[in-house]
Amino acid sequence: MDYVVLKENNGQGRIVINKSVFQAIADITLKDIENISQDPANFAYKPVTIRVDDNRLRIETDIRVKYGASVNSTCGLVQSKIYENIAFMTGFKPSEIKVNVIGFDI
């Protein structure tokens, strides 16, 4: 499924959001967080993966943590910021946000 249903059919249609909207919100959110980076050398690589199963939004992201930053605090910040921005902008709350640390920037 490529979308999340916000409101079911009420006789006039239903309201859905495509997963590309969630992808864009998560990408923009990651660019605004300090102490993380993504792999700029590989422009074809997508650091955020969005899955929709049974109207449940699952997000997985790969980040690099800057040297000296707390990994736990940084990952928690990434999770909370993605959650907050998606909930604020769409009214839909993600059911799962996974953060994978794929390396460190020195």
N, C-alpha and C positions, 0 to 999 in steps of 0.2 A: 504494500500500500504506500502511496506517495503523498498522502495527506492525512491530517488530523481533523476529525469532525468536531466542530465547536457546538453547533446546534443541529439537532436532527430535523428531519423533514416535518414542517409544521403546516403543510398544505401549500406553501408558497416556495418551498425549496429548503435547502440546508446550507449552513455556513461551514466551510472547510478552509484550512490553511495548508498550502503545499509545503513539503519538507524543505524546499529550497529557501523559504522565508526563515526558517529556524537556522539553517546553514549560514545565511547571511548575517543574522543577528549574532550567532556564536563567533563568526570570523571577525566581525567588528569589535566585539567584546574583547577578544584575545589581543587585538592590536592596542587596546587601551590599558592593559595590565602591565605594570612594571615587574621587573625581575624574571620575565619569561621572554622567549623568542621562538620563532619557528624556523624551519630550514629554508632560507632564502635562495640557496643554490638550486634547489629542485622546485621550479615554479609549477610543475605539473602535479606535484604532490598535494593532496588535500589533507590538512591536519585535523579536520573535524569530520566525523562520520555521524550521520543522522539515520536512525531507524525508527520506523513506526510499526508497531505490532499491536493489534487489538486496541487501537486508539490510545496507545501508550507511547510516549516520546522517549527515546533512548539516545543519548548523546555520548560520543566518545571522542576525546581530543588528545593529540600528541603535542607535548611541549618540551622545550629545553629550559632548564632553570639556570639563571645566572649565578656564577660563583659567589659564594658568601651568603646567598639568600636561603632561608629556611624552606626546605622542600615541603614539609607538612603544611606550613602556613601558606605557601604559594599555591599549592594544590587546592587547599580549602578556599582560598580567595578566588581561584579560577572557577571552582564549582559554584560558589555563591553568586559571583557576578553573572555567569551564564544563566543561572536559574532566575535571578532577579530581573535581568534584562528581557528574557523570553516571557516571563510571567507579566511584566509591566507592559511590554509592547504588543503581546498577543492575547493576554488573559488566560493562556494555557500553561499549566505547570508541568515541566518535565518530570518523568517518573524515575529517571536514572541519568546521572552524569558521571562518566568515568574519565579520569585524567591519567594519562600515561606519560611518565617522564622518560624521554628517549635519549637524554643526554644532558650535558652541562656546558654552558658557555663560560670560558675563562677570559 
